[in-house]
Amino acid sequence: MGKFNFKLSFVIVSMVMLTVLVTSSISIWFSYQSFNDMLIQPKLIMQEEYMGKVSEIAEHNVQGVKGIMKNSEKEMVADGDFKKAVNQEDILSIKVFLKKILFPLLVMLVIVFIVVWWFALKITRPLREMTKSGQEAYGVSNLKSVDVWYAEASNLKNVLLTSICDSQSKIEELTDQLKLDSLTGIPNRRSMDQVLNKLIAEKVPHAILLIDLDDFKIVNDTYGHTVGDEVLKAFAIQMEEIVQRQGSCFRYGGEEFLVVLPHTAIDDAIKVAEELRLKQAFAENPSGRPVTLSAGITVFTSYISDPNQLIAIADQALYEAKQSGRNCIRVVDASLVVN
């Protein structure tokens, strides 16, 4: 990733220890200063007041009884002032406690709470972004852009990316398998339906060839299904080589195949079918005996709205080829059949 990632456990423990240490240190320092002021300053004030009163009484002590009585009254006043000073000290102690201890501690707690809240949001932000990315259509690209700054989130991001990529790869693989014939490797009937539906919906001119290998049951009965499968594979390869970029080849089912030729006139479609027929008739195959083909051809018209209609017309042409002795090609005009 090109940058250092912190361990989340290390960051949390460090932040907790640092917060406790700082909070404790500041609290102890404020407590020490506050209690020092509370305990020392009021006593000094009371001592000074009390000593002043005692000195004043001593100066008037030389007077008579009247002076003594007055001094006694002054002593009582001094005692009263001392009690008031003590009460004032209690009030002052509470005010100092609230001002110099409780208020700073509350401020400190608020600051610590804000810092912890901010840090928690910073930790959970990558997790929220990864969750949001996983729910969106283009999750991989969005997930790659998520900024992670600690190791656990980075590891989770890598695991999610790997999991998503593997899942997409599996889905693509399964999708391809659904579209391809498992034996011959060419597109299957599901793919054929999709192609024909699109061509018909968009009114694209096209021709189709419905092909059937002649007497294929005899090949299976004589040489076994394993040899029959090899014959099908060989024909599929040969068919794709001839059709190439002109169109698409599909396995329709069993020993039947279908070729779709977009933007192809009937004459060109016949040429392709004839080339296929001749090459197959003289080609070597795993059975050791010639395996010919018959084909039915038709061309799309605007009257056709469903692939099954077009295939049914091609199948009618194929039936005529079979009835004509096999190893031949027949054409049926779709416009005549539909009308």
C-alpha positions as CSV (number, residue, x, y, z in Angstrom):
1,M,0.0,0.0,0.0
2,G,3.0,2.3,0.2
3,K,2.4,3.4,3.8
4,F,2.8,2.2,7.3
5,N,-0.3,0.7,8.9
6,F,-0.8,0.9,12.7
7,K,-2.0,-2.1,14.7
8,L,-5.4,-1.2,16.0
9,S,-4.8,-2.9,19.3
10,F,-1.6,-1.0,19.8
11,V,-3.2,2.3,19.0
12,I,-6.1,1.7,21.4
13,V,-3.9,0.6,24.3
14,S,-1.6,3.5,23.7
15,M,-4.4,6.0,23.5
16,V,-6.0,4.7,26.7
17,M,-2.7,4.7,28.6
18,L,-1.8,8.1,27.4
19,T,-5.3,9.5,28.2
20,V,-5.2,8.0,31.7
21,L,-1.6,9.2,32.3
22,V,-2.3,12.8,31.2
23,T,-5.6,13.0,33.0
24,S,-4.1,11.6,36.2
25,S,-1.1,13.9,36.0
26,I,-3.2,17.0,35.4
27,S,-5.7,16.1,38.1
28,I,-3.0,15.5,40.7
29,W,-1.3,18.8,39.8
30,F,-4.5,20.8,40.1
31,S,-5.5,19.0,43.3
32,Y,-2.1,19.7,44.8
33,Q,-2.2,23.4,43.9
34,S,-5.8,23.8,45.0
35,F,-5.5,22.1,48.3
36,N,-2.3,23.9,49.0
37,D,-4.1,27.2,48.5
38,M,-7.0,26.0,50.6
39,L,-5.0,24.9,53.5
40,I,-2.3,27.5,53.7
41,Q,-3.7,30.8,52.7
42,P,-6.8,30.9,55.0
43,K,-4.7,29.9,58.0
44,L,-2.2,32.7,57.3
45,I,-5.1,35.2,57.1
46,M,-6.6,33.9,60.4
47,Q,-3.3,34.0,62.2
48,E,-2.6,37.6,61.1
49,E,-6.1,38.7,62.2
50,Y,-5.9,36.9,65.5
51,M,-2.4,38.2,66.3
52,G,-3.6,41.7,65.5
53,K,-6.5,41.4,68.0
54,V,-4.2,40.0,70.7
55,S,-1.7,42.9,70.3
56,E,-4.5,45.4,70.5
57,I,-5.7,43.8,73.8
58,A,-2.2,43.8,75.2
59,E,-1.7,47.5,74.5
60,H,-4.8,48.4,76.5
61,N,-4.1,46.0,79.3
62,V,-2.5,48.8,81.4
63,Q,-5.9,50.4,81.9
64,G,-8.0,49.7,84.9
65,V,-10.9,47.4,85.5
66,K,-12.8,49.3,83.0
67,G,-10.1,48.7,80.5
68,I,-10.0,45.1,81.5
69,M,-13.7,44.8,80.9
70,K,-13.4,46.5,77.7
71,N,-10.6,44.1,76.8
72,S,-12.7,41.2,77.7
73,E,-15.4,42.5,75.4
74,K,-12.8,42.9,72.7
75,E,-11.6,39.3,73.3
76,M,-15.2,38.1,72.9
77,V,-15.4,40.2,69.7
78,A,-12.1,38.7,68.6
79,D,-13.4,35.2,69.4
80,G,-16.5,36.0,67.3
81,D,-14.4,37.3,64.5
82,F,-12.3,34.1,64.7
83,K,-15.5,31.9,64.4
84,K,-16.6,34.0,61.5
85,A,-13.3,33.6,59.9
86,V,-13.6,29.8,60.4
87,N,-17.0,29.8,58.8
88,Q,-15.7,32.0,56.0
89,E,-12.9,29.5,55.5
90,D,-15.4,26.7,55.0
91,I,-17.2,28.7,52.4
92,L,-14.0,29.7,50.8
93,S,-12.9,26.0,50.7
94,I,-16.1,25.0,48.8
95,K,-15.7,27.8,46.3
96,V,-12.0,27.0,45.8
97,F,-12.9,23.3,45.4
98,L,-15.5,24.0,42.8
99,K,-13.4,26.5,40.9
100,K,-10.0,24.9,41.0
101,I,-10.7,21.2,41.2
102,L,-14.2,20.2,40.0
103,F,-14.4,22.6,37.1
104,P,-11.0,21.8,35.6
105,L,-11.8,18.1,36.0
106,L,-15.1,18.5,34.1
107,V,-13.4,20.4,31.4
108,M,-10.7,17.7,31.2
109,L,-13.4,15.0,30.9
110,V,-15.2,16.8,28.1
111,I,-11.9,17.2,26.2
112,V,-11.1,13.5,26.7
113,F,-14.7,12.5,25.6
114,I,-14.3,14.6,22.4
115,V,-10.9,13.1,21.6
116,V,-12.2,9.6,22.2
117,W,-15.3,10.2,20.1
118,W,-13.2,11.7,17.2
119,F,-10.8,8.7,17.4
120,A,-13.7,6.2,17.4
121,L,-15.2,7.9,14.3
122,K,-11.8,7.8,12.6
123,I,-11.5,4.0,13.4
124,T,-15.0,3.1,12.1
125,R,-14.9,5.3,9.0
126,P,-12.9,2.8,6.8
127,L,-15.3,0.0,8.0
128,R,-18.3,2.1,7.0
129,E,-16.9,2.9,3.6
130,M,-16.0,-0.8,3.0
131,T,-19.5,-1.8,3.9
132,K,-21.0,0.8,1.6
133,S,-18.7,-0.2,-1.2
134,G,-19.7,-3.9,-0.9
135,Q,-23.4,-2.9,-1.3
136,E,-22.8,-0.9,-4.5
137,A,-22.7,-2.2,-8.1
138,Y,-19.1,-1.4,-8.7
139,G,-17.9,-2.5,-5.3
140,V,-14.3,-3.5,-6.3
141,S,-13.3,-0.1,-7.7
142,N,-14.9,1.7,-4.8
143,L,-13.4,-0.7,-2.3
144,K,-9.9,0.0,-3.7
145,S,-10.3,3.7,-3.1
146,V,-11.1,3.3,0.6
147,D,-8.3,4.8,2.7
148,V,-7.3,2.6,5.5
149,W,-4.7,3.7,8.1
150,Y,-4.5,0.8,10.5
151,A,-3.5,-2.8,9.9
152,E,-6.7,-4.5,10.8
153,A,-8.8,-2.5,8.3
154,S,-6.1,-3.0,5.7
155,N,-6.2,-6.8,6.2
156,L,-10.0,-6.7,6.0
157,K,-9.9,-4.7,2.8
158,N,-7.5,-7.1,1.2
159,V,-9.6,-10.1,2.2
160,L,-12.7,-8.5,0.8
161,L,-11.0,-7.6,-2.4
162,T,-9.7,-11.1,-2.8
163,S,-13.1,-12.6,-1.9
164,I,-15.0,-10.3,-4.4
165,C,-12.5,-11.0,-7.2
166,D,-12.7,-14.8,-6.6
167,S,-16.5,-14.6,-6.5
168,Q,-16.7,-12.6,-9.8
169,S,-14.3,-15.0,-11.4
170,K,-16.4,-18.0,-10.3
171,I,-19.6,-16.3,-11.5
172,E,-18.0,-15.5,-14.9
173,E,-16.8,-19.1,-15.1
174,L,-20.2,-20.5,-14.3
175,T,-21.8,-18.1,-16.7
176,D,-19.6,-19.3,-19.5
177,Q,-20.4,-22.9,-18.6
178,L,-24.1,-22.1,-18.8
179,K,-23.6,-20.7,-22.2
180,L,-21.4,-23.4,-23.6
181,D,-22.1,-27.0,-24.5
182,S,-20.2,-29.2,-22.1
183,L,-19.3,-31.8,-24.8
184,T,-18.3,-29.8,-27.9
185,G,-17.3,-26.5,-26.3
186,I,-19.4,-24.4,-28.6
187,P,-22.4,-22.2,-27.5
188,N,-25.5,-24.1,-26.4
189,R,-29.2,-23.6,-27.0
190,R,-29.5,-21.0,-24.2
191,S,-27.0,-18.8,-26.1
192,M,-28.7,-19.5,-29.4
193,D,-32.0,-18.2,-28.0
194,Q,-30.4,-15.1,-26.7
195,V,-28.8,-14.3,-30.1
196,L,-31.9,-15.0,-32.1
197,N,-34.1,-13.0,-29.8
198,K,-31.8,-10.0,-30.1
199,L,-31.7,-10.3,-33.9
200,I,-35.4,-10.6,-34.3
201,A,-36.2,-7.8,-31.8
202,E,-33.9,-5.5,-33.7
203,K,-35.2,-6.7,-37.1
204,V,-31.7,-7.6,-38.3
205,P,-31.7,-9.7,-41.5
206,H,-30.2,-13.1,-41.0
207,A,-30.2,-16.7,-42.3
208,I,-30.1,-19.9,-40.2
209,L,-28.9,-23.4,-41.0
210,L,-30.4,-26.3,-39.1
211,I,-28.0,-29.3,-39.4
212,D,-28.4,-32.9,-38.6
213,L,-25.8,-35.7,-38.8
214,D,-27.2,-38.5,-40.9
215,D,-27.7,-42.0,-39.3
216,F,-25.9,-40.9,-36.2
217,K,-27.8,-43.5,-34.1
218,I,-26.0,-46.2,-36.1
219,V,-22.6,-44.7,-35.1
220,N,-23.6,-44.9,-31.4
221,D,-25.0,-48.4,-31.7
222,T,-22.0,-49.7,-33.7
223,Y,-19.1,-47.9,-32.2
224,G,-20.4,-46.8,-28.8
225,H,-21.3,-43.5,-27.4
226,T,-17.7,-42.5,-26.7
227,V,-16.8,-42.7,-30.4
228,G,-20.1,-40.9,-31.1
229,D,-19.1,-38.1,-28.8
230,E,-15.7,-37.8,-30.6
231,V,-17.6,-37.5,-33.9
232,L,-19.7,-34.6,-32.6
233,K,-16.6,-32.8,-31.3
234,A,-14.8,-33.2,-34.6
235,F,-17.8,-31.9,-36.5
236,A,-18.1,-28.9,-34.1
237,I,-14.5,-27.9,-34.7
238,Q,-14.9,-28.2,-38.5
239,M,-18.1,-26.2,-38.5
240,E,-16.5,-23.3,-36.5
241,E,-13.5,-23.3,-38.9
242,I,-15.8,-22.9,-41.9
243,V,-18.3,-20.4,-40.4
244,Q,-15.6,-18.3,-38.6
245,R,-16.6,-14.6,-38.6
246,Q,-19.6,-15.0,-40.9
247,G,-21.8,-16.1,-38.0
248,S,-22.2,-18.2,-34.9
249,C,-22.4,-22.0,-34.3
250,F,-24.6,-23.6,-31.7
251,R,-25.4,-27.2,-30.6
252,Y,-29.1,-27.4,-30.8
253,G,-29.4,-30.8,-29.2
254,G,-28.2,-34.4,-29.7
255,E,-26.6,-34.6,-33.2
256,E,-28.4,-31.4,-34.3
257,F,-26.5,-28.0,-34.8
258,L,-27.6,-24.6,-35.8
259,V,-25.7,-21.8,-37.6
260,V,-26.8,-18.2,-37.5
261,L,-25.5,-15.9,-40.3
262,P,-26.4,-12.2,-39.7
263,H,-26.8,-10.0,-42.8
264,T,-26.6,-13.0,-45.1
265,A,-28.7,-13.6,-48.2
266,I,-30.1,-17.0,-49.0
267,D,-27.5,-17.7,-51.8
268,D,-24.6,-17.0,-49.4
269,A,-26.2,-19.2,-46.8
270,I,-26.5,-22.1,-49.3
271,K,-22.8,-21.7,-50.2
272,V,-21.8,-22.0,-46.5
273,A,-24.1,-25.1,-46.0
274,E,-22.8,-26.7,-49.2
275,E,-19.2,-26.2,-48.1
276,L,-20.0,-27.8,-44.8
277,R,-21.8,-30.8,-46.4
278,L,-18.9,-31.6,-48.8
279,K,-16.2,-31.2,-46.2
280,Q,-18.1,-33.5,-43.7
281,A,-18.8,-36.1,-46.4
282,F,-15.1,-36.6,-47.1
283,A,-13.6,-35.8,-43.7
284,E,-12.0,-38.5,-41.6
285,N,-13.7,-39.1,-38.3
286,P,-13.2,-41.3,-35.2
287,S,-15.7,-43.8,-36.3
288,G,-13.6,-44.7,-39.4
289,R,-16.7,-44.4,-41.7
290,P,-18.2,-41.4,-43.5
291,V,-20.8,-39.4,-41.5
292,T,-22.8,-37.1,-43.8
293,L,-25.1,-34.3,-42.9
294,S,-28.4,-32.9,-44.0
295,A,-29.3,-29.2,-43.6
296,G,-32.5,-27.0,-43.8
297,I,-32.1,-23.3,-44.5
298,T,-34.4,-20.3,-44.1
299,V,-34.1,-16.5,-43.9
300,F,-35.7,-14.1,-41.4
301,T,-38.6,-12.0,-42.6
302,S,-40.5,-9.2,-40.8
303,Y,-43.5,-11.5,-40.3
304,I,-41.5,-13.6,-37.8
305,S,-41.7,-12.4,-34.2
306,D,-40.4,-15.4,-32.4
307,P,-37.2,-17.6,-32.8
308,N,-39.3,-20.8,-32.5
309,Q,-41.2,-19.8,-35.7
310,L,-37.9,-19.4,-37.6
311,I,-36.5,-22.7,-36.3
312,A,-39.7,-24.5,-37.1
313,I,-39.4,-23.4,-40.7
314,A,-35.8,-24.5,-40.9
315,D,-36.8,-27.8,-39.3
316,Q,-39.4,-28.2,-42.1
317,A,-36.6,-27.7,-44.7
318,L,-34.4,-30.2,-42.8
319,Y,-37.2,-32.7,-42.9
320,E,-37.5,-32.3,-46.7
321,A,-33.7,-32.9,-47.0
322,K,-34.0,-36.1,-44.9
323,Q,-36.9,-37.3,-47.1
324,S,-34.8,-36.6,-50.2
325,G,-32.3,-39.2,-49.2
326,R,-30.1,-37.3,-46.8
327,N,-26.7,-35.7,-47.5
328,C,-28.4,-32.8,-49.1
329,I,-29.6,-29.2,-48.5
330,R,-33.2,-27.8,-48.8
331,V,-34.5,-24.3,-48.5
332,V,-37.9,-23.1,-47.3
333,D,-39.0,-19.4,-47.8
334,A,-40.2,-18.2,-44.4
335,S,-42.4,-15.5,-45.9
336,L,-44.4,-18.1,-47.8
337,V,-44.8,-20.3,-44.7
338,V,-45.9,-17.4,-42.4
339,N,-48.2,-15.9,-44.9
